[in-house]
Amino acid sequence: MTNVKNIVQLGFGDMGKGIAQVYLMAGYNVTAVDVNSEIIEKGTNYIKTGFQKLEEKGILPAGSSAADFIAKLKTSDNIIEASKNADLVIEAVAEILNLKQKLCKDVIENSPDHCIFASNTSTMSITEIAEKCNKPENVIGMHFFNPAPLMRLVEIIKGDKSSDESMEIGVKVAETLPVLRGKRYVAKVLKDRPGFIVNRVLAPRGIYTNYILDMAYEKGIPWEEVDADLSNPNAPMTALTLADFTGRDIAYHGGLYYAEKLSSDFGPGKVTKMQVEKGTLGKKTGQGFYDWTKGRPQPDLSKKAGIVNPDIFTAIAANEGCRILEEGVVSSWKVIDEAILAGMNFPGPMESATKNYERFASLLEETAENLGKSYLKPCELLKSGKFVDMV
Ligand SMILES: NC(=O)c1ccc[n+]([C@@H]2O[C@H](COP(=O)([O-])OP(=O)(O)OC[C@H]3O[C@@H](n4cnc5c(N)ncnc54)[C@H](O)[C@@H]3O)[C@@H](O)[C@H]2O)c1
């Protein structure tokens, strides 16, 4: 099997710079490629500052200095040149299918025979990204969570034509990657389905959230009270602060994506559509659910609206977990819970479902009926409880 030493980070933006840092931390030689010279400069500074901070905190391995790690970073604006000695190229360019397809083809045609092309896409099909190149067996998904140096999860995704060897190399390399908090978790995604594991299992919770937001808006319930219902008191941000922080446009486009790929029930709700139309997207525009013009809002959660049943969120996610088990995306419910914990820092739904699946199934029948959303009906694997043995 290929001994991976030289890695090319293609796209050095928000995700790319974090991923490049992680590869450098593991001791690989990294060439960061971007078409934008300002981005190259910003990314290089981010990495230098990052390693200097680690050195100051005494976190670097004994006997090594920030300069040793930084010396292994090269930059370039030419992917064809950079691919010549690459063992693995990981792309984190904009989420545009024909751009990713073109870069995949360029890399595969100009790199050594063994070179793996890995995509960090959050939503696109790995099979489609590989479609235009002549070695689709060398193409896999390698999906990091933001920011890569801090988030423990990497999903390694098998496209329809990815070889077992490419998957094995992807998993082995990901397992060598350090993480600044806790222990790296590498999840194998055995089928190329929308959202892979974590994003997919959590996505249909948005159907219930849309229902709650639209109902609260119609009844004139203040967002702070809805937020008090939706938020986990131990989380670093309240649910609606986080929604504003991420951006309402992201929720809107996410809804449209899953509506196209899985079911029209995922389509954005009235409140989300309205926010996008008005440009009240959250932090980036200064106004979302909350006013951000004076910094991060500090909502008062002392009064609850009493309109949310948290069990419904768990039941919906557990049902989706069972769907991806049915589809063969994963073969064990434990992988789903581990991946959610490593990627999102909160517990997954499956363990609870092993004890509560009958109750969850009837709650979902009732919710699907009340909301008029048939996608929320329980699937066979949840209803029968047979997933419990898939460990
Ligand atoms: N941002 C996240 O939270 C997140 C999380 C997981 C995965 N992703 C995925 O990562 C990818 C990148 O997202 P991002 O948020 O880092 O985007 P970004 O816009 O911050 O970075 C993209 C970079 O790609 C560069 N680029 C564009 N065309 C190029 C080309 N032809 N050659 C080289 N570089 C080129 C751009 O100059 C830019 O610097 C997307 O596929 C996204 O779905 C993002």
The ligand as an SDF file (V2000), in Angstrom:
LIG
                    3D

 44 48  0  0  0  0  0  0  0  0999 V2000
  -17.1420   25.7900    5.8880 N   0  0  0  0  0  0  0  0  0  0  0  0
  -17.5130   24.6790    6.5000 C   0  0  0  0  0  0  0  0  0  0  0  0
  -17.9760   24.6870    7.6570 O   0  0  0  0  0  0  0  0  0  0  0  0
  -17.3560   23.3450    5.8090 C   0  0  0  0  0  0  0  0  0  0  0  0
  -17.3870   22.1570    6.5640 C   0  0  0  0  0  0  0  0  0  0  0  0
  -17.1700   20.9300    5.9120 C   0  0  0  0  0  0  0  0  0  0  0  0
  -16.9490   20.9150    4.5430 C   0  0  0  0  0  0  0  0  0  0  0  0
  -16.9470   22.0940    3.8330 N   0  0  0  0  0  0  0  0  0  0  0  0
  -16.6670   22.0240    2.3780 C   0  0  0  0  0  0  0  0  0  0  0  0
  -15.3600   22.5070    2.1360 O   0  0  0  0  0  0  0  0  0  0  0  0
  -15.2750   23.1140    0.8500 C   0  0  0  0  0  0  0  0  0  0  0  0
  -14.6970   24.5050    0.9680 C   0  0  0  0  0  0  0  0  0  0  0  0
  -15.4900   25.2850    1.8470 O   0  0  0  0  0  0  0  0  0  0  0  0
  -14.9030   26.6060    2.5300 P   0  0  0  0  0  0  0  0  0  0  0  0
  -15.9330   27.0360    3.5050 O   0  0  0  0  0  0  0  0  0  0  0  0
  -13.5120   26.3710    2.9850 O   0  0  0  0  0  0  0  0  0  0  0  0
  -14.8830   27.6140    1.2730 O   0  0  0  0  0  0  0  0  0  0  0  0
  -13.9840   28.9220    1.0430 P   0  0  0  0  0  0  0  0  0  0  0  0
  -14.7480   29.7380    0.0730 O   0  0  0  0  0  0  0  0  0  0  0  0
  -13.5730   29.5280    2.3350 O   0  0  0  0  0  0  0  0  0  0  0  0
  -12.6660   28.3610    0.3220 O   0  0  0  0  0  0  0  0  0  0  0  0
  -12.6330   27.9030   -0.9950 C   0  0  0  0  0  0  0  0  0  0  0  0
  -11.2690   28.2490   -1.5790 C   0  0  0  0  0  0  0  0  0  0  0  0
  -11.1220   27.6080   -2.8390 O   0  0  0  0  0  0  0  0  0  0  0  0
  -10.3370   28.4760   -3.6460 C   0  0  0  0  0  0  0  0  0  0  0  0
  -10.4890   28.0860   -5.0580 N   0  0  0  0  0  0  0  0  0  0  0  0
  -11.5310   28.2910   -5.8790 C   0  0  0  0  0  0  0  0  0  0  0  0
  -11.2480   27.7920   -7.1070 N   0  0  0  0  0  0  0  0  0  0  0  0
  -10.0260   27.2570   -7.0570 C   0  0  0  0  0  0  0  0  0  0  0  0
   -9.1680   26.5930   -7.9830 C   0  0  0  0  0  0  0  0  0  0  0  0
   -9.5550   26.4000   -9.2480 N   0  0  0  0  0  0  0  0  0  0  0  0
   -7.9640   26.1680   -7.5790 N   0  0  0  0  0  0  0  0  0  0  0  0
   -7.5640   26.3780   -6.3060 C   0  0  0  0  0  0  0  0  0  0  0  0
   -8.3090   27.0090   -5.3840 N   0  0  0  0  0  0  0  0  0  0  0  0
   -9.5210   27.4370   -5.7430 C   0  0  0  0  0  0  0  0  0  0  0  0
  -10.8740   29.8600   -3.3420 C   0  0  0  0  0  0  0  0  0  0  0  0
   -9.9400   30.8730   -3.7120 O   0  0  0  0  0  0  0  0  0  0  0  0
  -11.0690   29.7600   -1.8250 C   0  0  0  0  0  0  0  0  0  0  0  0
   -9.9330   30.1910   -1.1300 O   0  0  0  0  0  0  0  0  0  0  0  0
  -16.6970   23.0510    0.2690 C   0  0  0  0  0  0  0  0  0  0  0  0
  -16.7800   21.9200   -0.5510 O   0  0  0  0  0  0  0  0  0  0  0  0
  -17.5780   22.8850    1.5020 C   0  0  0  0  0  0  0  0  0  0  0  0
  -18.7700   22.1750    1.2410 O   0  0  0  0  0  0  0  0  0  0  0  0
  -17.1300   23.3040    4.4300 C   0  0  0  0  0  0  0  0  0  0  0  0
  1  2  1  0
  2  3  2  0
  2  4  1  0
  4  5  1  0
  4 44  2  0
  5  6  2  0
  6  7  1  0
  7  8  2  0
  8  9  1  0
  8 44  1  0
  9 10  1  0
  9 42  1  0
 10 11  1  0
 11 12  1  0
 11 40  1  0
 12 13  1  0
 13 14  1  0
 14 15  2  0
 14 16  1  0
 14 17  1  0
 17 18  1  0
 18 19  2  0
 18 20  1  0
 18 21  1  0
 21 22  1  0
 22 23  1  0
 23 24  1  0
 23 38  1  0
 24 25  1  0
 25 26  1  0
 25 36  1  0
 26 27  1  0
 26 35  1  0
 27 28  2  0
 28 29  1  0
 29 30  1  0
 29 35  2  0
 30 31  1  0
 30 32  2  0
 32 33  1  0
 33 34  2  0
 34 35  1  0
 36 37  1  0
 36 38  1  0
 38 39  1  0
 40 41  1  0
 40 42  1  0
 42 43  1  0
M  CHG  2   8   1  16  -1
M  END
$$$$
